[in-house]
Amino acid sequence: MSNTAPRKPAVRKSPVVRKPVSAKAAVAKPEKKQKKKADAKVKVVRDSFTMPQTDYDLIAALKQKALKAGLHVKKSELLRASLQAFSKLNAAQLKRAITSLEKIKTGRPKKD
């Protein structure tokens, strides 16, 4: 008498039957990928710069002016809005605006 247990019969798995993909379903996938790219957030870049105290005070004054108009703005929003306004100037107007600025040394100010 042997101590081996009787073997179970081998079970054959049936082949996987895939459903045919309709034309609608095949088109839907690329649309989702395009949608994700369109909804992607804009990359934000951090930067630093030097400006005279008078210009820095002007930012505070503009923030107060906006607040009186019922609009709470951040410093970065004011700077971005300024860039948008500058982009609409023609070359001569832009040159006048840039040349009217006080020239300053770049870099960090020295500690007193």
N, CA, C and O atoms as a Tinker XYZ file with bonds, in Angstrom:
   448  protein
     1  N      0.835000   -1.173000    0.000000    73     2
     2  CA     0.000000    0.000000    0.000000    64     1     3
     3  C      0.881000    1.238000    0.000000    63     2     4     5
     4  O      1.847000    1.311000    0.759000    81     3
     5  N      0.562000    2.205000   -0.837000    73     3     6
     6  CA     1.398000    3.408000   -0.917000    64     5     7
     7  C      0.750000    4.555000   -0.155000    63     6     8     9
     8  O     -0.472000    4.616000   -0.025000    81     7
     9  N      1.599000    5.480000    0.358000    73     7    10
    10  CA     1.125000    6.627000    1.130000    64     9    11
    11  C      0.832000    7.854000    0.278000    63    10    12    13
    12  O      0.600000    8.931000    0.827000    81    11
    13  N      0.833000    7.733000   -0.977000    73    11    14
    14  CA     0.578000    8.894000   -1.821000    64    13    15
    15  C     -0.908000    9.096000   -1.988000    63    14    16    17
    16  O     -1.674000    8.149000   -2.169000    81    15
    17  N     -1.298000   10.361000   -1.924000    73    15    18
    18  CA    -2.710000   10.706000   -2.066000    64    17    19
    19  C     -3.094000   10.654000   -3.534000    63    18    20    21
    20  O     -2.264000   10.893000   -4.411000    81    19
    21  N     -4.326000   10.346000   -3.790000    73    19    22
    22  CA    -4.744000   10.308000   -5.192000    64    21    23
    23  C     -4.626000   11.701000   -5.827000    63    22    24    25
    24  O     -4.949000   12.709000   -5.197000    81    23
    25  N     -4.174000   11.741000   -7.043000    73    23    26
    26  CA    -4.007000   13.017000   -7.750000    64    25    27
    27  C     -5.345000   13.529000   -8.255000    63    26    28    29
    28  O     -6.239000   12.782000   -8.650000    81    27
    29  N     -5.424000   14.888000   -8.216000    73    27    30
    30  CA    -6.622000   15.506000   -8.785000    64    29    31
    31  C     -6.429000   15.597000  -10.287000    63    30    32    33
    32  O     -5.307000   15.779000  -10.758000    81    31
    33  N     -7.486000   15.475000  -11.027000    73    31    34
    34  CA    -7.344000   15.589000  -12.476000    64    33    35
    35  C     -6.931000   17.024000  -12.843000    63    34    36    37
    36  O     -7.400000   17.974000  -12.216000    81    35
    37  N     -6.082000   17.189000  -13.825000    73    35    38
    38  CA    -5.610000   18.518000  -14.265000    64    37    39
    39  C     -6.768000   19.298000  -14.858000    63    38    40    41
    40  O     -7.545000   18.785000  -15.663000    81    39
    41  N     -6.862000   20.544000  -14.439000    73    39    42
    42  CA    -7.932000   21.404000  -14.943000    64    41    43
    43  C     -7.337000   22.319000  -15.999000    63    42    44    45
    44  O     -6.372000   23.040000  -15.745000    81    43
    45  N     -7.902000   22.283000  -17.139000    73    43    46
    46  CA    -7.449000   23.161000  -18.221000    64    45    47
    47  C     -8.225000   24.457000  -18.162000    63    46    48    49
    48  O     -9.455000   24.473000  -18.114000    81    47
    49  N     -7.465000   25.556000  -18.167000    73    47    50
    50  CA    -8.127000   26.864000  -18.178000    64    49    51
    51  C     -8.542000   27.186000  -19.596000    63    50    52    53
    52  O     -7.819000   26.926000  -20.558000    81    51
    53  N     -9.709000   27.751000  -19.695000    73    51    54
    54  CA   -10.170000   28.110000  -21.032000    64    53    55
    55  C     -9.432000   29.369000  -21.485000    63    54    56    57
    56  O     -9.098000   30.212000  -20.653000    81    55
    57  N     -9.174000   29.513000  -22.770000    73    55    58
    58  CA    -8.467000   30.704000  -23.240000    64    57    59
    59  C     -9.300000   31.959000  -22.979000    63    58    60    61
    60  O    -10.530000   31.925000  -23.021000    81    59
    61  N     -8.605000   33.063000  -22.709000    73    59    62
    62  CA    -9.281000   34.322000  -22.424000    64    61    63
    63  C     -9.876000   34.861000  -23.713000    63    62    64    65
    64  O     -9.189000   35.028000  -24.721000    81    63
    65  N    -11.144000   35.122000  -23.653000    73    63    66
    66  CA   -11.835000   35.657000  -24.826000    64    65    67
    67  C    -11.957000   37.170000  -24.634000    63    66    68    69
    68  O    -12.573000   37.646000  -23.680000    81    67
    69  N    -11.367000   37.893000  -25.545000    73    67    70
    70  CA   -11.426000   39.364000  -25.454000    64    69    71
    71  C    -12.532000   39.869000  -26.352000    63    70    72    73
    72  O    -12.738000   39.391000  -27.468000    81    71
    73  N    -13.236000   40.857000  -25.820000    73    71    74
    74  CA   -14.311000   41.453000  -26.598000    64    73    75
    75  C    -13.713000   42.385000  -27.644000    63    74    76    77
    76  O    -12.714000   43.053000  -27.376000    81    75
    77  N    -14.298000   42.439000  -28.810000    73    75    78
    78  CA   -13.786000   43.372000  -29.814000    64    77    79
    79  C    -14.013000   44.809000  -29.343000    63    78    80    81
    80  O    -15.048000   45.128000  -28.758000    81    79
    81  N    -13.047000   45.652000  -29.603000    73    79    82
    82  CA   -13.119000   47.050000  -29.176000    64    81    83
    83  C    -13.878000   47.834000  -30.226000    63    82    84    85
    84  O    -13.557000   47.793000  -31.414000    81    83
    85  N    -14.901000   48.557000  -29.758000    73    83    86
    86  CA   -15.677000   49.358000  -30.696000    64    85    87
    87  C    -14.886000   50.598000  -31.092000    63    86    88    89
    88  O    -13.948000   50.988000  -30.397000    81    87
    89  N    -15.250000   51.197000  -32.168000    73    87    90
    90  CA   -14.562000   52.399000  -32.660000    64    89    91
    91  C    -14.705000   53.541000  -31.661000    63    90    92    93
    92  O    -13.786000   54.344000  -31.498000    81    91
    93  N    -15.851000   53.614000  -30.995000    73    91    94
    94  CA   -16.080000   54.670000  -30.013000    64    93    95
    95  C    -15.125000   54.553000  -28.836000    63    94    96    97
    96  O    -14.550000   55.549000  -28.396000    81    95
    97  N    -14.957000   53.341000  -28.328000    73    95    98
    98  CA   -14.077000   53.113000  -27.181000    64    97    99
    99  C    -12.629000   53.377000  -27.554000    63    98   100   101
   100  O    -11.866000   53.881000  -26.729000    81    99
   101  N    -12.236000   53.053000  -28.763000    73    99   102
   102  CA   -10.853000   53.270000  -29.196000    64   101   103
   103  C    -10.554000   54.756000  -29.300000    63   102   104   105
   104  O     -9.425000   55.177000  -29.048000    81   103
   105  N    -11.535000   55.545000  -29.661000    73   103   106
   106  CA   -11.346000   56.988000  -29.795000    64   105   107
   107  C    -11.381000   57.668000  -28.427000    63   106   108   109
   108  O    -10.741000   58.703000  -28.242000    81   107
   109  N    -12.101000   57.118000  -27.487000    73   107   110
   110  CA   -12.271000   57.757000  -26.179000    64   109   111
   111  C    -10.968000   57.845000  -25.398000    63   110   112   113
   112  O    -10.751000   58.823000  -24.683000    81   111
   113  N    -10.104000   56.859000  -25.514000    73   111   114
   114  CA    -8.873000   56.862000  -24.741000    64   113   115
   115  C     -7.954000   58.030000  -25.086000    63   114   116   117
   116  O     -7.492000   58.708000  -24.168000    81   115
   117  N     -7.663000   58.304000  -26.361000    73   115   118
   118  CA    -6.797000   59.450000  -26.658000    64   117   119
   119  C     -7.389000   60.780000  -26.188000    63   118   120   121
   120  O     -6.640000   61.682000  -25.815000    81   119
   121  N     -8.713000   60.919000  -26.200000    73   119   122
   122  CA    -9.335000   62.151000  -25.732000    64   121   123
   123  C     -9.031000   62.383000  -24.263000    63   122   124   125
   124  O     -8.802000   63.519000  -23.846000    81   123
   125  N     -9.027000   61.319000  -23.477000    73   123   126
   126  CA    -8.722000   61.463000  -22.058000    64   125   127
   127  C     -7.305000   61.954000  -21.865000    63   126   128   129
   128  O     -7.062000   62.818000  -21.022000    81   127
   129  N     -6.357000   61.420000  -22.631000    73   127   130
   130  CA    -4.976000   61.851000  -22.513000    64   129   131
   131  C     -4.838000   63.318000  -22.902000    63   130   132   133
   132  O     -4.111000   64.060000  -22.241000    81   131
   133  N     -5.512000   63.745000  -23.947000    73   131   134
   134  CA    -5.457000   65.138000  -24.363000    64   133   135
   135  C     -6.062000   66.034000  -23.293000    63   134   136   137
   136  O     -5.570000   67.137000  -23.053000    81   135
   137  N     -7.100000   65.579000  -22.665000    73   135   138
   138  CA    -7.762000   66.362000  -21.634000    64   137   139
   139  C     -6.829000   66.581000  -20.449000    63   138   140   141
   140  O     -6.782000   67.676000  -19.889000    81   139
   141  N     -6.086000   65.543000  -20.063000    73   139   142
   142  CA    -5.157000   65.661000  -18.950000    64   141   143
   143  C     -4.068000   66.674000  -19.253000    63   142   144   145
   144  O     -3.693000   67.457000  -18.381000    81   143
   145  N     -3.554000   66.671000  -20.476000    73   143   146
   146  CA    -2.512000   67.624000  -20.844000    64   145   147
   147  C     -3.050000   69.045000  -20.826000    63   146   148   149
   148  O     -2.340000   69.966000  -20.424000    81   147
   149  N     -4.289000   69.238000  -21.254000    73   147   150
   150  CA    -4.885000   70.568000  -21.272000    64   149   151
   151  C     -5.153000   71.069000  -19.859000    63   150   152   153
   152  O     -5.053000   72.267000  -19.595000    81   151
   153  N     -5.492000   70.157000  -18.947000    73   151   154
   154  CA    -5.789000   70.537000  -17.575000    64   153   155
   155  C     -4.537000   70.642000  -16.705000    63   154   156   157
   156  O     -4.634000   71.007000  -15.533000    81   155
   157  N     -3.376000   70.331000  -17.252000    73   155   158
   158  CA    -2.141000   70.363000  -16.474000    64   157   159
   159  C     -1.878000   71.776000  -15.974000    63   158   160   161
   160  O     -2.133000   72.756000  -16.674000    81   159
   161  N     -1.364000   71.864000  -14.753000    73   159   162
   162  CA    -1.092000   73.164000  -14.152000    64   161   163
   163  C      0.136000   73.790000  -14.791000    63   162   164   165
   164  O      1.045000   73.096000  -15.248000    81   163
   165  N      0.143000   75.110000  -14.813000    73   163   166
   166  CA     1.273000   75.843000  -15.345000    64   165   167
   167  C      2.407000   75.776000  -14.337000    63   166   168   169
   168  O      2.183000   75.936000  -13.137000    81   167
   169  N      3.609000   75.543000  -14.809000    73   167   170
   170  CA     4.764000   75.457000  -13.927000    64   169   171
   171  C      5.034000   76.829000  -13.322000    63   170   172   173
   172  O      5.029000   77.835000  -14.032000    81   171
   173  N      5.266000   76.872000  -12.031000    73   171   174
   174  CA     5.537000   78.115000  -11.313000    64   173   175
   175  C      7.037000   78.200000  -11.051000    63   174   176   177
   176  O      7.652000   77.226000  -10.617000    81   175
   177  N      7.616000   79.351000  -11.311000    73   175   178
   178  CA     9.048000   79.556000  -11.133000    64   177   179
   179  C      9.267000   80.594000  -10.038000    63   178   180   181
   180  O      8.655000   81.661000  -10.054000    81   179
   181  N     10.137000   80.279000   -9.097000    73   179   182
   182  CA    10.492000   81.229000   -8.041000    64   181   183
   183  C     11.712000   82.010000   -8.491000    63   182   184   185
   184  O     12.620000   81.457000   -9.111000    81   183
   185  N     11.731000   83.298000   -8.178000    73   183   186
   186  CA    12.840000   84.151000   -8.571000    64   185   187
   187  C     12.984000   85.251000   -7.533000    63   186   188   189
   188  O     12.080000   85.473000   -6.726000    81   187
   189  N     14.108000   85.934000   -7.552000    73   187   190
   190  CA    14.297000   87.068000   -6.658000    64   189   191
   191  C     14.944000   88.190000   -7.456000    63   190   192   193
   192  O     15.598000   87.947000   -8.469000    81   191
   193  N     14.759000   89.399000   -7.000000    73   191   194
   194  CA    15.304000   90.560000   -7.691000    64   193   195
   195  C     15.490000   91.693000   -6.701000    63   194   196   197
   196  O     14.993000   91.644000   -5.576000    81   195
   197  N     16.206000   92.706000   -7.131000    73   195   198
   198  CA    16.487000   93.865000   -6.296000    64   197   199
   199  C     15.770000   95.067000   -6.882000    63   198   200   201
   200  O     15.731000   95.240000   -8.101000    81   199
   201  N     15.200000   95.899000   -6.015000    73   199   202
   202  CA    14.542000   97.124000   -6.477000    64   201   203
   203  C     14.721000   98.203000   -5.422000    63   202   204   205
   204  O     14.903000   97.905000   -4.241000    81   203
   205  N     14.669000   99.471000   -5.858000    73   203   206
   206  CA    14.784000  100.570000   -4.889000    64   205   207
   207  C     13.592000  100.571000   -3.919000    63   206   208   209
   208  O     12.511000  100.079000   -4.240000    81   207
   209  N     13.815000  101.123000   -2.753000    73   207   210
   210  CA    12.767000  101.181000   -1.737000    64   209   211
   211  C     11.540000  101.932000   -2.247000    63   210   212   213
   212  O     10.414000  101.589000   -1.888000    81   211
   213  N     11.748000  102.953000   -3.079000    73   211   214
   214  CA    10.612000  103.729000   -3.603000    64   213   215
   215  C      9.689000  102.846000   -4.456000    63   214   216   217
   216  O      8.466000  102.975000   -4.393000    81   215
   217  N     10.286000  101.953000   -5.251000    73   215   218
   218  CA     9.465000  101.049000   -6.061000    64   217   219
   219  C      8.749000  100.033000   -5.177000    63   218   220   221
   220  O      7.601000   99.672000   -5.434000    81   219
   221  N      9.433000   99.579000   -4.143000    73   219   222
   222  CA     8.823000   98.640000   -3.215000    64   221   223
   223  C      7.640000   99.303000   -2.499000    63   222   224   225
   224  O      6.609000   98.669000   -2.275000    81   223
   225  N      7.798000  100.587000   -2.142000    73   223   226
   226  CA     6.713000  101.337000   -1.513000    64   225   227
   227  C      5.550000  101.522000   -2.486000    63   226   228   229
   228  O      4.388000  101.557000   -2.081000    81   227
   229  N      5.875000  101.639000   -3.767000    73   227   230
   230  CA     4.839000  101.786000   -4.788000    64   229   231
   231  C      3.965000  100.530000   -4.860000    63   230   232   233
   232  O      2.761000  100.614000   -5.099000    81   231
   233  N      4.578000   99.385000   -4.652000    73   231   234
   234  CA     3.806000   98.131000   -4.627000    64   233   235
   235  C      2.789000   98.175000   -3.488000    63   234   236   237
   236  O      1.628000   97.808000   -3.670000    81   235
   237  N      3.235000   98.630000   -2.306000    73   235   238
   238  CA     2.326000   98.728000   -1.150000    64   237   239
   239  C      1.193000   99.717000   -1.438000    63   238   240   241
   240  O      0.044000   99.472000   -1.071000    81   239
   241  N      1.517000  100.829000   -2.092000    73   239   242
   242  CA     0.491000  101.830000   -2.428000    64   241   243
   243  C     -0.520000  101.250000   -3.425000    63   242   244   245
   244  O     -1.723000  101.481000   -3.302000    81   243
   245  N     -0.028000  100.506000   -4.400000    73   243   246
   246  CA    -0.935000   99.897000   -5.379000    64   245   247
   247  C     -1.810000   98.826000   -4.731000    63   246   248   249
   248  O     -2.974000   98.669000   -5.101000    81   247
   249  N     -1.262000   98.096000   -3.775000    73   247   250
   250  CA    -2.059000   97.110000   -3.057000    64   249   251
   251  C     -3.182000   97.787000   -2.273000    63   250   252   253
   252  O     -4.305000   97.285000   -2.233000    81   251
   253  N     -2.876000   98.937000   -1.645000    73   251   254
   254  CA    -3.889000   99.700000   -0.903000    64   253   255
   255  C     -4.959000  100.236000   -1.848000    63   254   256   257
   256  O     -6.148000  100.214000   -1.531000    81   255
   257  N     -4.528000  100.713000   -3.000000    73   255   258
   258  CA    -5.465000  101.243000   -4.003000    64   257   259
   259  C     -6.423000  100.144000   -4.459000    63   258   260   261
   260  O     -7.623000  100.378000   -4.604000    81   259
   261  N     -5.884000   98.942000   -4.684000    73   259   262
   262  CA    -6.713000   97.809000   -5.089000    64   261   263
   263  C     -7.663000   97.411000   -3.966000    63   262   264   265
   264  O     -8.812000   97.047000   -4.216000    81   263
   265  N     -7.178000   97.482000   -2.726000    73   263   266
   266  CA    -8.010000   97.133000   -1.578000    64   265   267
   267  C     -9.195000   98.080000   -1.453000    63   266   268   269
   268  O    -10.306000   97.653000   -1.140000    81   267
   269  N     -8.955000   99.382000   -1.701000    73   267   270
   270  CA   -10.049000  100.371000   -1.673000    64   269   271
   271  C    -11.063000  100.095000   -2.771000    63   270   272   273
   272  O    -12.243000  100.419000   -2.629000    81   271
   273  N    -10.605000   99.496000   -3.869000    73   271   274
   274  CA   -11.503000   99.135000   -4.970000    64   273   275
   275  C    -12.190000   97.795000   -4.710000    63   274   276   277
   276  O    -12.961000   97.312000   -5.539000    81   275
   277  N    -11.901000   97.198000   -3.542000    73   275   278
   278  CA   -12.551000   95.943000   -3.180000    64   277   279
   279  C    -11.842000   94.708000   -3.713000    63   278   280   281
   280  O    -12.448000   93.643000   -3.834000    81   279
   281  N    -10.556000   94.846000   -4.033000    73   279   282
   282  CA    -9.802000   93.742000   -4.605000    64   281   283
   283  C     -8.561000   93.479000   -3.775000    63   282   284   285
   284  O     -7.693000   94.344000   -3.658000    81   283
   285  N     -8.472000   92.288000   -3.197000    73   283   286
   286  CA    -7.286000   91.911000   -2.418000    64   285   287
   287  C     -6.286000   91.273000   -3.369000    63   286   288   289
   288  O     -6.574000   90.234000   -3.962000    81   287
   289  N     -5.109000   91.885000   -3.523000    73   287   290
   290  CA    -4.100000   91.359000   -4.442000    64   289   291
   291  C     -2.802000   91.087000   -3.708000    63   290   292   293
   292  O     -2.495000   91.709000   -2.690000    81   291
   293  N     -2.054000   90.150000   -4.245000    73   291   294
   294  CA    -0.732000   89.843000   -3.716000    64   293   295
   295  C      0.304000   90.610000   -4.525000    63   294   296   297
   296  O      0.027000   91.082000   -5.628000    81   295
   297  N      1.493000   90.725000   -3.964000    73   295   298
   298  CA     2.581000   91.417000   -4.645000    64   297   299
   299  C      2.850000   90.761000   -5.999000    63   298   300   301
   300  O      3.026000   91.451000   -7.003000    81   299
   301  N      2.882000   89.447000   -6.024000    73   299   302
   302  CA     3.166000   88.753000   -7.284000    64   301   303
   303  C      2.080000   89.012000   -8.324000    63   302   304   305
   304  O      2.367000   89.091000   -9.518000    81   303
   305  N      0.836000   89.142000   -7.874000    73   303   306
   306  CA    -0.251000   89.423000   -8.817000    64   305   307
   307  C     -0.092000   90.810000   -9.420000    63   306   308   309
   308  O     -0.355000   91.003000  -10.607000    81   307
   309  N      0.333000   91.773000   -8.618000    73   307   310
   310  CA     0.575000   93.122000   -9.138000    64   309   311
   311  C      1.700000   93.117000  -10.170000    63   310   312   313
   312  O      1.595000   93.754000  -11.218000    81   311
   313  N      2.771000   92.398000   -9.864000    73   311   314
   314  CA     3.891000   92.330000  -10.794000    64   313   315
   315  C      3.486000   91.622000  -12.090000    63   314   316   317
   316  O      3.884000   92.044000  -13.176000    81   315
   317  N      2.708000   90.563000  -11.981000    73   315   318
   318  CA     2.251000   89.849000  -13.172000    64   317   319
   319  C      1.322000   90.718000  -14.006000    63   318   320   321
   320  O      1.401000   90.707000  -15.234000    81   319
   321  N      0.428000   91.482000  -13.343000    73   319   322
   322  CA    -0.475000   92.379000  -14.068000    64   321   323
   323  C      0.327000   93.470000  -14.782000    63   322   324   325
   324  O     -0.016000   93.880000  -15.891000    81   323
   325  N      1.393000   93.932000  -14.134000    73   323   326
   326  CA     2.255000   94.938000  -14.758000    64   325   327
   327  C      2.900000   94.378000  -16.017000    63   326   328   329
   328  O      2.987000   95.069000  -17.032000    81   327
   329  N      3.349000   93.136000  -15.957000    73   327   330
   330  CA     3.948000   92.508000  -17.129000    64   329   331
   331  C      2.944000   92.390000  -18.270000    63   330   332   333
   332  O      3.283000   92.600000  -19.435000    81   331
   333  N      1.709000   92.052000  -17.922000    73   331   334
   334  CA     0.671000   91.957000  -18.953000    64   333   335
   335  C      0.427000   93.320000  -19.595000    63   334   336   337
   336  O      0.247000   93.415000  -20.809000    81   335
   337  N      0.421000   94.376000  -18.775000    73   335   338
   338  CA     0.221000   95.726000  -19.307000    64   337   339
   339  C      1.408000   96.143000  -20.178000    63   338   340   341
   340  O      1.213000   96.740000  -21.237000    81   339
   341  N      2.626000   95.839000  -19.749000    73   339   342
   342  CA     3.827000   96.162000  -20.526000    64   341   343
   343  C      3.833000   95.435000  -21.865000    63   342   344   345
   344  O      4.296000   95.982000  -22.866000    81   343
   345  N      3.333000   94.234000  -21.888000    73   343   346
   346  CA     3.350000   93.458000  -23.132000    64   345   347
   347  C      2.471000   94.082000  -24.208000    63   346   348   349
   348  O      2.637000   93.781000  -25.390000    81   347
   349  N      1.543000   94.943000  -23.818000    73   347   350
   350  CA     0.643000   95.580000  -24.786000    64   349   351
   351  C      1.196000   96.892000  -25.332000    63   350   352   353
   352  O      0.600000   97.484000  -26.232000    81   351
   353  N      2.336000   97.355000  -24.797000    73   351   354
   354  CA     2.943000   98.592000  -25.274000    64   353   355
   355  C      3.680000   98.345000  -26.580000    63   354   356   357
   356  O      4.165000   97.244000  -26.841000    81   355
   357  N      3.756000   99.408000  -27.407000    73   355   358
   358  CA     4.588000   99.270000  -28.603000    64   357   359
   359  C      6.043000   99.509000  -28.202000    63   358   360   361
   360  O      6.317000   99.842000  -27.049000    81   359
   361  N      6.966000   99.347000  -29.129000    73   359   362
   362  CA     8.395000   99.415000  -28.827000    64   361   363
   363  C      8.803000  100.782000  -28.277000    63   362   364   365
   364  O      9.604000  100.854000  -27.346000    81   363
   365  N      8.267000  101.857000  -28.835000    73   363   366
   366  CA     8.633000  103.207000  -28.386000    64   365   367
   367  C      8.140000  103.462000  -26.962000    63   366   368   369
   368  O      8.867000  104.036000  -26.150000    81   367
   369  N      6.925000  103.046000  -26.657000    73   367   370
   370  CA     6.381000  103.224000  -25.308000    64   369   371
   371  C      7.165000  102.400000  -24.299000    63   370   372   373
   372  O      7.441000  102.868000  -23.195000    81   371
   373  N      7.520000  101.198000  -24.666000    73   371   374
   374  CA     8.297000  100.335000  -23.780000    64   373   375
   375  C      9.671000  100.944000  -23.517000    63   374   376   377
   376  O     10.154000  100.931000  -22.385000    81   375
   377  N     10.291000  101.471000  -24.551000    73   375   378
   378  CA    11.613000  102.089000  -24.401000    64   377   379
   379  C     11.549000  103.275000  -23.452000    63   378   380   381
   380  O     12.426000  103.434000  -22.602000    81   379
   381  N     10.509000  104.119000  -23.586000    73   379   382
   382  CA    10.334000  105.276000  -22.680000    64   381   383
   383  C     10.183000  104.815000  -21.244000    63   382   384   385
   384  O     10.797000  105.381000  -20.339000    81   383
   385  N      9.376000  103.799000  -21.031000    73   383   386
   386  CA     9.126000  103.301000  -19.674000    64   385   387
   387  C     10.400000  102.738000  -19.058000    63   386   388   389
   388  O     10.672000  102.978000  -17.882000    81   387
   389  N     11.178000  101.999000  -19.825000    73   387   390
   390  CA    12.397000  101.377000  -19.306000    64   389   391
   391  C     13.482000  102.421000  -19.055000    63   390   392   393
   392  O     14.168000  102.362000  -18.035000    81   391
   393  N     13.645000  103.369000  -19.964000    73   391   394
   394  CA    14.704000  104.376000  -19.797000    64   393   395
   395  C     14.387000  105.361000  -18.681000    63   394   396   397
   396  O     15.289000  106.026000  -18.172000    81   395
   397  N     13.127000  105.463000  -18.296000    73   395   398
   398  CA    12.774000  106.380000  -17.205000    64   397   399
   399  C     13.081000  105.794000  -15.826000    63   398   400   401
   400  O     13.019000  106.504000  -14.822000    81   399
   401  N     13.409000  104.515000  -15.775000    73   399   402
   402  CA    13.726000  103.873000  -14.501000    64   401   403
   403  C     15.112000  104.265000  -14.019000    63   402   404   405
   404  O     16.022000  104.505000  -14.812000    81   403
   405  N     15.252000  104.324000  -12.703000    73   403   406
   406  CA    16.558000  104.569000  -12.083000    64   405   407
   407  C     17.403000  103.308000  -12.234000    63   406   408   409
   408  O     16.919000  102.207000  -11.974000    81   407
   409  N     18.656000  103.456000  -12.650000    73   407   410
   410  CA    19.556000  102.309000  -12.788000    64   409   411
   411  C     20.071000  101.928000  -11.403000    63   410   412   413
   412  O     20.487000  102.789000  -10.627000    81   411
   413  N     20.039000  100.622000  -11.099000    73   411   414
   414  CA    20.516000  100.145000   -9.804000    64   413   415
   415  C     21.490000   98.998000  -10.024000    63   414   416   417
   416  O     21.498000   98.353000  -11.072000    81   415
   417  N     22.310000   98.761000   -9.008000    73   415   418
   418  CA    23.217000   97.631000   -9.073000    64   417   419
   419  C     22.417000   96.358000   -8.825000    63   418   420   421
   420  O     21.500000   96.333000   -8.004000    81   419
   421  N     22.777000   95.310000   -9.546000    73   419   422
   422  CA    22.082000   94.044000   -9.329000    64   421   423
   423  C     22.740000   93.291000   -8.188000    63   422   424   425
   424  O     23.875000   93.591000   -7.821000    81   423
   425  N     22.059000   92.342000   -7.640000    73   423   426
   426  CA    22.587000   91.535000   -6.546000    64   425   427
   427  C     21.957000   91.925000   -5.224000    63   426   428   429
   428  O     21.105000   92.810000   -5.158000    81   427
   429  N     22.386000   91.260000   -4.194000    73   427   430
   430  CA    21.852000   91.518000   -2.853000    64   429   431
   431  C     22.507000   92.760000   -2.270000    63   430   432   433
   432  O     23.707000   92.973000   -2.443000    81   431
   433  N     21.716000   93.588000   -1.574000    73   431   434
   434  CA    22.316000   94.759000   -0.923000    64   433   435
   435  C     23.204000   94.324000    0.236000    63   434   436   437
   436  O     22.947000   93.308000    0.881000    81   435
   437  N     24.247000   95.100000    0.492000    73   435   438
   438  CA    25.171000   94.780000    1.607000    64   437   439
   439  C     24.500000   95.092000    2.919000    63   438   440   441
   440  O     23.710000   96.031000    3.018000    81   439
   441  N     24.821000   94.289000    3.945000    73   439   442
   442  CA    24.277000   94.523000    5.286000    64   441   443
   443  C     25.004000   95.704000    5.913000    63   442   444   445
   444  O     26.202000   95.897000    5.701000    81   443
   445  N     24.268000   96.486000    6.681000    73   443   446
   446  CA    24.879000   97.658000    7.351000    64   445   447
   447  C     25.649000   97.270000    8.568000    63   446   448
   448  O     26.218000   98.131000    9.239000    81   447
